[in-house]
């Protein structure tokens, strides 16, 4: 049947969440709430220090500030909904609210993929081409690079969300997830989703494959350059400037690959366990990763630690 002959009677969705496991809901509510508060505090502090401390007005910390703002936006688009689902069994969400939440999650995820690639390029220029670094990574270059990341991420999210929400949804409106995750929503469509699958494959190649390849090549050159540094102290100093970014990249992409690359179970019991596993992995990706980012950068970066201490001292002194 043609798409134009279908109409969608669904005006909203029911988010299943962990309603099948009520004993876990209260425990997870506390953990997720605490982690969300840490995300807001940690990333908020990073944004403050990158804006207020003039010593951090360089490309690396500009990108870091963007990453922190992105993590706050990403978690805020989903965590309140997750927390509400723990308190309200079979939480309902309107069709339009589901579309907005899906768009924000996809946009933030795609933007972070591109932004991490931009940060890898920044580290490549700083370590491999230090004499040309101030010229190439000027403000007129790194600001459009960051803005381009946001535009690219938002554009692909708009396409994916539009294609998904234009599908007809019949009687089944129960999303077996905490949020309007696009794969969970597509399972409810009562029409051919091949166009959606093709567009997602293309988007994954552009926003996962290319950035991963770009980051990998950048770090091959970075490591090769570091190994040529004669002194051990020089090697340690050079590696310390990119180690935090490398850890964030491994955690971020590692979770995505594990979440979408593992084999699917065919038996019903295995499928139920897998659904629960997918939800937990999604929580890790959506909450733990943004929480770890400011911790990693704070622990691995002397400039950030010094700026945070200065901010705390200034706050204490002014009081």
N, C-alpha and C positions, 0 to 999 in steps of 0.2 A: 504494500500500500504506500502511496506517495506521502511524503511529509506534510504536504499542504492539506491533505484530507484528515489529518489528525488534529485533535484539540486536547489540551491537557486539563483534566478535571481537578488536578492537584492545586490547591491554593496555599499549601504549607506542607512541612515535613515534620516527622517525629524523629528525634535524635535518641537512639537506643542507649548510647553510652555504655555504662557498666550496670544497667538496670538488671541484667541477668546475674550479677554478682554484687548484691546489696551490701555484703559484709566488707567489700573493698572500698565502697564509695566514701565513707566517712574518713578512712585512713588516707585515701588519695586526695580528698578535699583539703586536708590539713597540709599534706606535702606540697601539693600544687600551689596552694595559696602562699605558703612560705617561699617557695621558689620564685613565684611571680613577684613578690615583694623584693626579693634579692635582685631579680632582673631589673626592676624599676630603679632600685637604689644604685646598683653597680653600674648600669649603663648610663643612668642619669648623671652620676659623678664623672664618668668618663667624658660625657658631652660637655659638662661644665668646665673641666680642666682643659680640654682641647680648645674651648672658646676663650676662657679667661687667661690662660697662661700664654704669654707671647712666645715663649721658647718652644711651644708645641704648634706654632703656626707654620707647619711644613706639610708637604703632601701626605706623608705617612699617617700623621695624626688627623689630618682632615678626612682621609678615608676612614680612619678608625672612628671618628665622630659620626660619620655617616652610617657605619656598621652598627654602632650603638643605638642610634635613632631608629634604624631599620629593625633591630631586634625588639625594641620597645613597641614599635608599630605592629610587628608580626605577632608577638605574644598577646598584645591588647586586642587584636582582631579575633583571637580564638580562646584564650584562657578564661575570660569572664563567662563565655558560653559553656566551657568545660565545667567550670565550678558550679554554674547554675544547673547543669545536667546532673551533677552529683546530689544536689538538693531536691531537684524536681524529677522524679522518675518519668521516663518517656517525654522528655522536654520537647515542646512544639516550637517551631520556628517558621515564620512566614516565608513565602516564596522569594520575595524581594530581599529580605534580610539574609536568606541563605545565599542568594546571588552575590550580595555585597561581601559577605564573609568569605565566600569562595574566591572572589576577585582579590581581596586584600591578602589572603594567604598565598595565592599563586604569585601575585605581584611582588610581595616581599621575598618569597623564596627565589624567584627568578632574578630579582635585583641583587640579592646577596651572591648568587652564582657569578654574575658579571662583576660585581664589586670586588670579590675575592681575586678575580683575574686581574683587575686594575691594580690591586694592591701588590700582586706578584710582579707586575711590570714595574711598579715603583721600586720594589726591592732589587729587581734586576738592574735598573738604571743606577741605583745608589751604590751597588756593590761592583757591578761589572763595568759601568761607564761613569765613574765618580766625577771626572772633569767636565763631562757634558751634562751631568745631572741637573745643576741649577738652570741651565738653559732650556733643556727639554721639559723638565717637570716644573715649569713656572706656573704661576696662578692661572694664567690664561689657558693652560693645558689641563691641569688637574681638576679644576672646577667643572669644565665641560665633560671630562671623563666621568666624574661622579654623577653629574646630571644625566649623561647618556645612559648610565646604568639604571637609573630610576625610570627613564622613559622607555628603555627596552623592556625592562621587567613589567611595567604597567601595560605596555602594548600587547605582549604575549598573553598576559593574564586576561585582558579584555577579550581577546580572540577566544581563548579557551573557555572562559565563563559564558560568553555569548553563545558559542556552539553547544555547550552543555545545557544551558537553561532554556534553549529553544526547542529542545527535545520534548516529545510528548511523554508524560508520566501518567500511568493508569491508576489502578486502585491501590497498589502498594506504594505507600509514601513513608515507610519506615527506613531511615538511614542507619545502618549498623555501624555507627561511629559516634565520636564526641561532637564533631563539627560537620560542616558541609564539605567534606573532603571529596574531590572531584571523582575519584575512582569509585567511591561508595555511592555517589549520586548517579553515576552512569549505569550502575547495576540495576537501577530502578526504571530506566527508560524502556518503553515498549515500542522501540523502533530501532532501525539499523544505526549503530554507532561507529561504523567504519570511518567516517569522516573525522569523528572525534579522536579515534585511535591514531589515524594518520597524522593529524595536527599535533597530537601529543608526542608522537615519535619525532616529528620534525623539531618541535620545541625542545625536547630532551637533547637532541643532537646539538642544537644551537646554544642552549643554556646550561647543559651539563657536559656534553662531550667536548665542545670547543674550549670552554674555560678550563676543564681538567687538563686537556692537552697543552693549552697555553701555560698553565701553572707548572706542569711537569717539565716542559722545555725550559721555562724560565729558571727553575731550580736546578736543572742539569748544568746550565751555564753558571748559576750562582755558586753551586758546590765546587765546580771546576775552578772557578776564580778563587774561592776561599782556600782550596787546597794548594794553590800556587803562592799563597802568602807565606813568606819565610818564617815569621815568628809565631809561636804558639799563642801568644797574647793577642796578636793581630787576627789570627784565625778565630779565636774565641769572641773577640769584639765584633767581628764581621758577622759571625753566625748568630750572635745574640740579637742583632737588629732584625733578623727574619725568622727566628725560631718560634716566636709567638704566633706569627701569621701561619707558619707551616703546621703548627699544632691545631689551630682553628680550622684550617683547610682539611686536615685528616679527619677530624671529628665531624665536620659538616658533611663532607662528601662520603665519608665512610658510612654514616647513618643512612644517607639517601640510597647508596648502593645496596646496603643490607636490607633496607625496607622494601625496595622495589625489585631487587635482583634474586631474592631467595625463591626456591621452587614452591609451587602451590600444592597443597594437600588435596587428594581426591576423595577420601572417605569422609563421611559427615562428622565423625568424632574429631578427626584431624583438622577438618575445616573449622570447627568451633574453636579448637585450641589456637588455630592459626589466626582467626579473627581477633581473639583476645590478645595474641602476640602482636598482631599488626597495630592494635590500639595502643599498646604499651610502647612500641617502637615509635609510633607517631607522637606520643607524649614526650618521649625522650628527645626526638628531633625538634618538637615545638617548644619545649620548656627548658630541658637540661642544657642543650647547646647554647641558646642565648644567655643562660645563666653563667656558663663556663667562660664565654668570650671575655667579659671584663676581668674575671679572675685570672685568666691566662695572661692577658696583656698587663695586668697590674703586677703579677708575680715575676714576669719575664722581662719587664722594661723598667730600667732605672729612672728614665725621664718621667714616666707616668707616676711612679711611686713618689718621686720628688715633688711633682706637681700636686698630687693628692695631699701630701704632708703640708705643703705650702698653703693649700686651700683650707685645710683643717686648722692650721695655725692662725691664718688670717681671720677665719670665722671666730675662733676662740679669743683672739686678741681684740677684735672689734667689740666683742661682748664685754 
